[in-house]
Amino acid sequence: MATTTETETTTRCTRCGRRLRNESPDGYGPKCRRKVRKATRSTELEQYKPHLVEKAVELLEQGGMVPLRKSSKNVVFLAVSSDGTTAYRTARAACTCPAGLKAVHMCKHRIAAHVLALAS
């Protein structure tokens, strides 16, 4: 006697938490995706190197920024590395990736966190 139980999983937007009708590779709903794309064209991002901004946008489009926690001062994300084997803790203020620890230039993870802050 075999019984089957169907479990319905609800997919939620990683930015706002709304229920999504269709899954998306980046984890955002249509409204949040529009806000993030608009934030990638912000003039505030001109202070960063263009190739790093491009990498940050690519990271966001692939869904490589997962929110961990939100405090009154900072939002902390889990950012996936380029090869997908490592994850780094990232906020606008700091990042645990090798480029972020050297802090010569802003890393793409911190730029992506800045874009997400602009989108909110």
DSSP file (Angstrom, degrees, kcal/mol; ACC not computed):
  #  RESIDUE AA STRUCTURE BP1 BP2  ACC     N-H-->O    O-->H-N    N-H-->O    O-->H-N    TCO  KAPPA ALPHA  PHI   PSI    X-CA   Y-CA   Z-CA
    1    1 A M              0   0    0      0, 0.0     2,-0.5     0, 0.0     0, 0.0   0.000 360.0 360.0 360.0 109.3    0.0    0.0    0.0
    2    2 A A        -     0   0    0      2,-0.0     2,-0.4     0, 0.0     0, 0.0  -0.845 360.0-166.9-104.0 131.2    1.8    3.1   -1.3
    3    3 A T        -     0   0    0     -2,-0.5     2,-0.5     2,-0.0     0, 0.0  -0.941   4.9-156.5-115.3 138.9    0.7    6.5   -0.2
    4    4 A T        -     0   0    0     -2,-0.4     2,-0.5     2,-0.0    -2,-0.0  -0.937   2.8-163.7-115.7 136.0    1.9    9.6   -1.9
    5    5 A T        -     0   0    0     -2,-0.5     2,-0.6     2,-0.0    -2,-0.0  -0.973  10.1-148.4-118.5 126.3    2.0   13.0   -0.3
    6    6 A E        -     0   0    0     -2,-0.5     2,-0.6     2,-0.0    -2,-0.0  -0.813   9.8-160.9 -94.3 124.9    2.3   16.0   -2.5
    7    7 A T        -     0   0    0     -2,-0.6     2,-0.7     2,-0.0    -2,-0.0  -0.922   8.1-147.1-107.2 125.6    4.2   18.9   -0.9
    8    8 A E        -     0   0    0     -2,-0.6     2,-0.5     2,-0.0    -2,-0.0  -0.800  11.5-157.8 -92.8 120.4    3.7   22.2   -2.4
    9    9 A T        -     0   0    0     -2,-0.7     2,-0.5     2,-0.0    -2,-0.0  -0.835   4.9-148.3 -99.0 133.6    6.7   24.4   -2.2
   10   10 A T        -     0   0    0     -2,-0.5     2,-0.4     9,-0.0    11,-0.1  -0.880   7.8-145.5-102.4 128.7    6.2   28.1   -2.4
   11   11 A T  E     -A   20   0A   0     -2,-0.5     9,-3.5     9,-0.5     2,-0.3  -0.775  18.0-163.7 -92.2 134.3    9.0   30.1   -4.0
   12   12 A R  E     -A   19   0A   0     -2,-0.4     7,-0.2     7,-0.3     2,-0.2  -0.879  27.2-100.5-120.4 151.3    9.5   33.6   -2.5
   13   13 A C     >  -     0   0    0      5,-2.7     4,-1.3    -2,-0.3    15,-0.2  -0.485  25.6-142.0 -66.0 132.4   11.4   36.6   -3.8
   14   14 A T  T  4 S+     0   0    0     13,-2.7    -1,-0.1    -2,-0.2    14,-0.1   0.687  97.1  46.1 -72.9 -16.3   14.8   36.8   -2.1
   15   15 A R  T  4 S+     0   0    0     12,-0.3    -1,-0.2     3,-0.1    13,-0.1   0.907 132.2   8.7 -91.2 -49.1   14.5   40.6   -1.9
   16   16 A C  T  4 S-     0   0    0      2,-0.1    -2,-0.1     0, 0.0    12,-0.1   0.635  90.2-123.9-111.2 -17.4   11.0   41.3   -0.6
   17   17 A G     <  +     0   0    0     -4,-1.3    -3,-0.1     1,-0.3     3,-0.1   0.506  55.3 149.9  87.8   4.0    9.7   37.9    0.4
   18   18 A R        -     0   0    0     -6,-0.1    -5,-2.7     1,-0.1     2,-0.3  -0.343  55.8 -99.0 -68.2 152.9    6.6   37.9   -1.8
   19   19 A R  E     -A   12   0A   0     -7,-0.2     2,-0.4     1,-0.0    -7,-0.3  -0.555  37.8-143.6 -73.3 133.8    5.3   34.7   -3.1
   20   20 A L  E     -A   11   0A   0     -9,-3.5    -9,-0.5    -2,-0.3     3,-0.1  -0.817  12.3-157.6-101.4 138.2    6.3   34.1   -6.7
   21   21 A R  S    S+     0   0    0     -2,-0.4     2,-0.4     1,-0.2    -1,-0.1   0.878  86.0  30.3 -76.3 -39.7    4.1   32.4   -9.3
   22   22 A N  S    S-     0   0    0    -11,-0.0    -1,-0.2     0, 0.0     2,-0.1  -0.954  87.9-117.4-122.4 139.2    7.0   31.3  -11.5
   23   23 A E        -     0   0    0     -2,-0.4    -2,-0.0    -3,-0.1     3,-0.0  -0.416  29.0-160.1 -70.7 150.2   10.5   30.5  -10.3
   24   24 A S    >   -     0   0    0     -2,-0.1     3,-0.6     1,-0.1    -4,-0.0  -0.967  24.6-126.3-131.1 149.5   13.3   32.7  -11.7
   25   25 A P  T 3  S+     0   0    0      0, 0.0    -1,-0.1     0, 0.0    -2,-0.0   0.801 111.2  46.8 -66.2 -27.8   17.0   32.1  -11.9
   26   26 A D  T 3  S-     0   0    0      2,-0.2    39,-0.2    38,-0.0     3,-0.1   0.624 107.5-123.8 -90.0 -12.1   17.9   35.2  -10.0
   27   27 A G    <   +     0   0    0     -3,-0.6   -13,-2.7     1,-0.3   -12,-0.3   0.526  69.8 119.7  86.3   5.8   15.3   34.7   -7.2
   28   28 A Y        -     0   0    0    -15,-0.2    -1,-0.3   -14,-0.1    -2,-0.2  -0.730  59.8-125.9-104.5 153.2   13.6   38.0   -7.7
   29   29 A G     >  -     0   0    0     -2,-0.3     4,-2.6    -3,-0.1     5,-0.2  -0.369  39.8 -95.1 -82.3 172.7   10.0   38.8   -8.6
   30   30 A P  H  > S+     0   0    0      0, 0.0     4,-1.9     0, 0.0     5,-0.1   0.883 123.3  46.7 -61.4 -40.1    9.2   41.0  -11.5
   31   31 A K  H  > S+     0   0    0      2,-0.2     4,-2.0     1,-0.2     5,-0.1   0.928 115.2  45.3 -68.9 -43.8    8.9   44.2   -9.5
   32   32 A C  H  > S+     0   0    0      1,-0.2     4,-2.5     2,-0.2    -1,-0.2   0.880 110.3  54.9 -67.2 -36.8   12.0   43.7   -7.5
   33   33 A R  H  X S+     0   0    0     -4,-2.6     4,-2.6     1,-0.2    -1,-0.2   0.906 107.8  50.1 -62.6 -40.9   13.9   42.7  -10.7
   34   34 A R  H  X S+     0   0    0     -4,-1.9     4,-2.3    -5,-0.2    -1,-0.2   0.910 110.8  49.4 -61.8 -42.4   12.9   46.0  -12.3
   35   35 A K  H  X S+     0   0    0     -4,-2.0     4,-2.0     2,-0.2    -2,-0.2   0.899 112.2  47.5 -64.4 -40.8   14.1   47.9   -9.2
   36   36 A V  H  X S+     0   0    0     -4,-2.5     4,-1.5     2,-0.2    -2,-0.2   0.923 112.2  49.3 -67.6 -43.8   17.4   46.1   -9.2
   37   37 A R  H  X S+     0   0    0     -4,-2.6     4,-0.5     1,-0.2    -2,-0.2   0.886 111.2  50.0 -63.2 -37.6   17.9   46.7  -13.0
   38   38 A K  H >< S+     0   0    0     -4,-2.3     3,-1.0     1,-0.2    -1,-0.2   0.886 108.4  53.3 -65.9 -37.7   17.1   50.4  -12.5
   39   39 A A  H >< S+     0   0    0     -4,-2.0     3,-1.5     1,-0.2    -1,-0.2   0.788  98.6  63.5 -68.6 -26.8   19.6   50.6   -9.6
   40   40 A T  H 3< S+     0   0    0     -4,-1.5    -1,-0.2     1,-0.3    -2,-0.2   0.699 101.5  52.3 -70.7 -16.6   22.3   49.1  -11.9
   41   41 A R  T << S+     0   0    0     -3,-1.0    -1,-0.3    -4,-0.5    -2,-0.2   0.243  83.9 129.2 -98.9  12.7   22.0   52.3  -14.1
   42   42 A S    X   -     0   0    0     -3,-1.5     3,-1.0     1,-0.1     4,-0.1  -0.319  64.4-131.7 -69.3 149.2   22.4   54.6  -11.1
   43   43 A T  G >  S+     0   0    0      1,-0.2     3,-1.4     2,-0.2     4,-0.2   0.683 101.3  74.3 -73.9 -17.1   25.0   57.4  -11.3
   44   44 A E  G >  S+     0   0    0      1,-0.3     3,-0.9     2,-0.1    -1,-0.2   0.749  86.9  63.0 -66.1 -21.7   26.3   56.5   -7.9
   45   45 A L  G X  S+     0   0    0     -3,-1.0     3,-1.4     1,-0.2    -1,-0.3   0.520  78.1  85.9 -82.2  -4.2   27.9   53.4   -9.5
   46   46 A E  G <  S+     0   0    0     -3,-1.4    -1,-0.2     1,-0.3    -2,-0.1   0.674  75.8  70.4 -69.1 -15.4   30.2   55.6  -11.6
   47   47 A Q  G <  S+     0   0    0     -3,-0.9    -1,-0.3    -4,-0.2     2,-0.2   0.659  92.1  71.8 -74.5 -14.9   32.6   55.8   -8.7
   48   48 A Y  S <  S-     0   0    0     -3,-1.4     5,-0.0     1,-0.1    57,-0.0  -0.585 100.6 -87.3 -98.8 162.5   33.6   52.2   -9.2
   49   49 A K    >>  -     0   0    0     -2,-0.2     4,-1.8    57,-0.2     3,-0.7  -0.472  37.0-128.9 -67.1 136.6   35.6   50.6  -12.0
   50   50 A P  H 3> S+     0   0    0      0, 0.0     4,-2.2     0, 0.0     5,-0.2   0.854 105.6  53.6 -59.7 -38.0   33.3   49.7  -15.0
   51   51 A H  H 3> S+     0   0    0      1,-0.2     4,-1.7     2,-0.2     5,-0.1   0.832 108.8  50.2 -69.4 -28.6   34.4   46.1  -15.3
   52   52 A L  H <> S+     0   0    0     -3,-0.7     4,-2.2     2,-0.2    -1,-0.2   0.850 108.6  52.0 -74.4 -34.3   33.7   45.5  -11.6
   53   53 A V  H  X S+     0   0    0     -4,-1.8     4,-2.4     2,-0.2    -2,-0.2   0.905 108.8  51.4 -65.8 -40.7   30.2   47.0  -12.0
   54   54 A E  H  X S+     0   0    0     -4,-2.2     4,-2.2     1,-0.2    -2,-0.2   0.908 110.5  48.3 -61.5 -42.2   29.6   44.6  -15.0
   55   55 A K  H  X S+     0   0    0     -4,-1.7     4,-2.3     2,-0.2    -1,-0.2   0.877 110.6  51.4 -66.4 -37.1   30.7   41.7  -12.8
   56   56 A A  H  X S+     0   0    0     -4,-2.2     4,-2.1     2,-0.2    -2,-0.2   0.904 109.9  49.0 -66.1 -41.1   28.4   42.8  -10.0
   57   57 A V  H  X S+     0   0    0     -4,-2.4     4,-2.4     2,-0.2    -2,-0.2   0.907 111.1  50.2 -64.2 -41.6   25.5   43.0  -12.4
   58   58 A E  H  X S+     0   0    0     -4,-2.2     4,-1.6     1,-0.2    -2,-0.2   0.898 108.6  52.9 -62.6 -40.3   26.2   39.6  -13.7
   59   59 A L  H  <>S+     0   0    0     -4,-2.3     5,-2.7     1,-0.2     4,-0.3   0.902 110.9  46.8 -61.1 -41.7   26.4   38.3  -10.1
   60   60 A L  H ><5S+     0   0    0     -4,-2.1     3,-1.0     1,-0.2    -2,-0.2   0.886 109.5  53.3 -68.2 -39.2   23.0   39.7   -9.4
   61   61 A E  H 3<5S+     0   0    0     -4,-2.4    -1,-0.2     1,-0.3    -2,-0.2   0.799 109.1  49.8 -67.0 -27.9   21.5   38.3  -12.6
   62   62 A Q  T 3<5S-     0   0    0     -4,-1.6    -1,-0.3    -5,-0.2    -2,-0.2   0.469 116.3-114.1 -88.8  -2.0   22.7   34.8  -11.7
   63   63 A G  T < 5 +     0   0    0     -3,-1.0    -3,-0.2    -4,-0.3    -2,-0.1   0.839  66.5 145.9  75.7  33.1   21.2   35.1   -8.3
   64   64 A G      < +     0   0    0     -5,-2.7    16,-2.0    -6,-0.1     2,-0.6   0.384  49.1  77.7 -86.3   3.4   24.6   35.0   -6.5
   65   65 A M  E     +B   79   0B   0     -6,-0.3    14,-0.2    14,-0.2    -1,-0.1  -0.945  57.6 179.8-117.4 111.8   23.6   37.3   -3.6
   66   66 A V  E     -B   78   0B   0     12,-2.4    12,-3.1    -2,-0.6     2,-0.2  -0.947  28.9-123.7-112.2 123.0   21.5   35.6   -0.9
   67   67 A P  E     +B   77   0B   0      0, 0.0    10,-0.3     0, 0.0     3,-0.1  -0.454  28.9 177.6 -68.5 132.8   20.4   37.8    2.0
   68   68 A L  E     -     0   0B   0      8,-3.3     2,-0.3     1,-0.4     9,-0.2   0.855  61.1 -16.8 -97.7 -54.8   21.5   36.4    5.4
   69   69 A R  E     -B   76   0B   0      7,-1.3     7,-2.7     2,-0.0     2,-0.5  -0.989  50.6-141.9-152.8 159.1   20.3   38.9    7.9
   70   70 A K  E     +B   75   0B   0     -2,-0.3     5,-0.2     5,-0.2     2,-0.2  -0.987  23.4 174.4-126.6 122.0   19.1   42.5    8.1
   71   71 A S        -     0   0    0      3,-2.9    -2,-0.0    -2,-0.5     0, 0.0  -0.590  49.0 -94.9-114.7-178.3   20.1   44.7   11.0
   72   72 A S  S    S+     0   0    0     -2,-0.2     3,-0.1     1,-0.2    -1,-0.0   0.783 122.9  31.6 -69.6 -24.9   19.5   48.4   11.6
   73   73 A K  S    S+     0   0    0      1,-0.3     2,-0.3     0, 0.0    -1,-0.2   0.829 124.5  13.4-100.4 -38.4   22.9   49.3   10.2
   74   74 A N        -     0   0    0     17,-0.0    -3,-2.9    18,-0.0     2,-0.5  -0.948  53.9-135.7-142.8 155.1   23.7   46.7    7.5
   75   75 A V  E     -B   70   0B   0     -2,-0.3     2,-0.4    -5,-0.2    17,-0.4  -0.971  27.6-150.1-108.5 127.5   22.3   44.0    5.4
   76   76 A V  E     -B   69   0B   0     -7,-2.7    -8,-3.3    -2,-0.5    -7,-1.3  -0.849  14.9-171.1-103.9 133.4   24.5   41.0    5.2
   77   77 A F  E     -BC  67  90B   0     13,-3.6    13,-2.8    -2,-0.4     2,-0.6  -0.806  25.9-129.9-118.2 158.7   24.6   38.8    2.1
   78   78 A L  E     -BC  66  89B   0    -12,-3.1   -12,-2.4    -2,-0.3     2,-0.4  -0.961  32.6-163.3-104.9 113.3   26.1   35.4    1.2
   79   79 A A  E     -BC  65  88B   0      9,-3.3     9,-3.2    -2,-0.6     2,-0.3  -0.841  11.3-134.1-105.5 134.3   27.9   36.1   -2.1
   80   80 A V  E     - C   0  87B   0    -16,-2.0     7,-0.2    -2,-0.4   -16,-0.1  -0.634  23.0-119.5 -87.0 141.8   28.9   33.2   -4.4
   81   81 A S    >   -     0   0    0      5,-3.0     3,-0.5    -2,-0.3    -1,-0.1  -0.166  31.2 -98.8 -72.9 172.8   32.4   33.2   -5.9
   82   82 A S  T 3  S+     0   0    0      1,-0.2    -1,-0.1     2,-0.1    -2,-0.0   0.874 124.3  42.6 -62.2 -39.7   33.1   33.3   -9.6
   83   83 A D  T 3  S-     0   0    0      1,-0.0    -1,-0.2     3,-0.0    -3,-0.0   0.571 108.5-124.2 -86.6  -7.8   33.7   29.5   -9.8
   84   84 A G  S <  S+     0   0    0     -3,-0.5    -2,-0.1     2,-0.2     3,-0.0   0.552  84.7 103.0  82.1   8.3   30.8   28.7   -7.5
   85   85 A T  S    S+     0   0    0      1,-0.1     2,-0.3    -5,-0.0    -1,-0.0   0.695  76.4  44.9 -95.6 -20.1   32.8   26.7   -5.0
   86   86 A T        -     0   0    0      2,-0.0    -5,-3.0     0, 0.0     2,-0.4  -0.911  62.3-155.1-127.4 150.0   33.1   29.3   -2.2
   87   87 A A  E     -C   80   0B   0     -2,-0.3     2,-0.3    -7,-0.2    -7,-0.2  -0.973  11.3-159.1-124.2 142.7   30.7   31.7   -0.6
   88   88 A Y  E     -C   79   0B   0     -9,-3.2    -9,-3.3    -2,-0.4     2,-0.5  -0.898  21.7-119.5-120.7 146.9   31.6   35.0    1.1
   89   89 A R  E     -C   78   0B   0     -2,-0.3     7,-1.6   -11,-0.2     2,-0.4  -0.759  43.2-177.5 -83.8 128.6   29.9   37.1    3.7
   90   90 A T  E     +CD  77  95B   0    -13,-2.8   -13,-3.6    -2,-0.5     2,-0.3  -0.975  19.5 159.8-136.0 141.1   29.3   40.5    2.2
   91   91 A A        -     0   0    0      3,-2.7    22,-0.2    -2,-0.4    23,-0.1  -0.870  55.9 -95.6-141.0 176.2   27.9   43.9    3.2
   92   92 A R  S    S+     0   0    0    -17,-0.4    22,-0.1    -2,-0.3     3,-0.1   0.827 124.2  47.7 -64.7 -28.2   28.3   47.3    1.8
   93   93 A A  S    S-     0   0    0      1,-0.2     2,-0.3    -3,-0.0    -1,-0.2   0.797 123.4  -1.7 -84.8 -29.5   31.0   48.0    4.4
   94   94 A A        -     0   0    0     16,-0.0    -3,-2.7    -3,-0.0     2,-0.3  -0.982  51.1-157.1-158.6 163.2   33.1   44.8    4.0
   95   95 A C  B     -D   90   0B   0     -2,-0.3    -5,-0.2    -5,-0.2     8,-0.1  -0.990  18.7-142.1-146.0 147.9   33.6   41.5    2.3
   96   96 A T        +     0   0    0     -7,-1.6    -6,-0.1    -2,-0.3    -9,-0.0   0.323  67.7 110.6 -94.8   8.4   35.4   38.3    3.2
   97   97 A C  S  > S-     0   0    0     -8,-0.2     4,-2.3     1,-0.1     5,-0.2  -0.393  85.1-105.7 -75.1 161.5   36.6   37.6   -0.3
   98   98 A P  H  > S+     0   0    0      0, 0.0     4,-1.6     0, 0.0     5,-0.1   0.884 121.9  48.0 -56.8 -40.5   40.4   37.9   -1.0
   99   99 A A  H  > S+     0   0    0      1,-0.2     4,-1.6     2,-0.2     5,-0.5   0.866 111.8  50.5 -68.4 -34.8   39.9   41.2   -3.0
  100  100 A G  H  4 S+     0   0    0      1,-0.2    -5,-0.2     2,-0.2    -1,-0.2   0.839 108.4  51.8 -71.3 -33.1   37.7   42.6   -0.2
  101  101 A L  H  < S+     0   0    0     -4,-2.3    -1,-0.2     1,-0.2    -2,-0.2   0.842 109.0  49.7 -72.7 -32.8   40.2   41.7    2.4
  102  102 A K  H  < S-     0   0    0     -4,-1.6    -2,-0.2    -5,-0.2    -1,-0.2   0.860  88.8-164.6 -70.9 -34.9   43.0   43.5    0.5
  103  103 A A     <  +     0   0    0     -4,-1.6    -3,-0.1     2,-0.2     3,-0.1   0.758  45.2 128.8  56.5  32.1   40.7   46.5    0.2
  104  104 A V  S    S+     0   0    0     -5,-0.5     2,-0.3     1,-0.3    -1,-0.1   0.922  83.7   2.9 -74.8 -47.5   42.7   48.2   -2.6
  105  105 A H  S    S-     0   0    0     -6,-0.3    -1,-0.3   -57,-0.0    -2,-0.2  -0.874  95.5 -84.8-129.0 164.1   39.5   48.6   -4.7
  106  106 A M        -     0   0    0     -2,-0.3   -57,-0.2    -3,-0.1     2,-0.1  -0.479  46.8-130.1 -65.6 137.5   35.9   47.7   -4.1
  107  107 A C     >  -     0   0    0     -2,-0.2     4,-1.8     1,-0.1     3,-0.2  -0.487  20.7-109.8 -85.8 164.1   35.2   44.1   -4.9
  108  108 A K  H  > S+     0   0    0      1,-0.2     4,-2.2     2,-0.2     5,-0.1   0.794 116.7  59.2 -64.7 -28.0   32.2   43.1   -7.1
  109  109 A H  H  > S+     0   0    0      2,-0.2     4,-2.0     1,-0.2    -1,-0.2   0.911 106.6  45.7 -68.0 -42.1   30.4   41.6   -4.1
  110  110 A R  H  > S+     0   0    0     -3,-0.2     4,-2.0     2,-0.2    -2,-0.2   0.865 112.1  52.0 -68.5 -35.3   30.4   44.9   -2.2
  111  111 A I  H  X S+     0   0    0     -4,-1.8     4,-2.4     2,-0.2    -2,-0.2   0.904 108.9  50.5 -65.9 -40.7   29.3   46.7   -5.4
  112  112 A A  H  X S+     0   0    0     -4,-2.2     4,-2.2     1,-0.2    -2,-0.2   0.888 109.2  51.2 -63.8 -38.5   26.4   44.2   -5.8
  113  113 A A  H  X S+     0   0    0     -4,-2.0     4,-1.8     2,-0.2    -1,-0.2   0.876 109.2  51.6 -64.7 -36.8   25.4   44.9   -2.2
  114  114 A H  H  X S+     0   0    0     -4,-2.0     4,-2.2     2,-0.2    -2,-0.2   0.907 108.1  51.3 -64.6 -42.6   25.4   48.6   -3.0
  115  115 A V  H  X S+     0   0    0     -4,-2.4     4,-1.7     1,-0.2    -2,-0.2   0.920 109.9  49.2 -60.8 -43.7   23.2   48.0   -6.0
  116  116 A L  H  X S+     0   0    0     -4,-2.2     4,-0.6     1,-0.2    -1,-0.2   0.845 109.7  52.0 -66.5 -32.4   20.7   46.1   -3.8
  117  117 A A  H >< S+     0   0    0     -4,-1.8     3,-0.6     1,-0.2    -1,-0.2   0.879 109.0  50.4 -68.8 -37.1   20.8   48.9   -1.2
  118  118 A L  H 3< S+     0   0    0     -4,-2.2    -2,-0.2     1,-0.2    -1,-0.2   0.816 105.4  58.1 -67.8 -30.0   20.0   51.4   -4.0
  119  119 A A  H 3<        0   0    0     -4,-1.7    -1,-0.2     1,-0.2    -2,-0.2   0.669 360.0 360.0 -75.3 -16.1   17.1   49.2   -5.1
  120  120 A S    <<        0   0    0     -3,-0.6    -1,-0.2    -4,-0.6    -2,-0.2   0.500 360.0 360.0 -89.2 360.0   15.4   49.3   -1.8
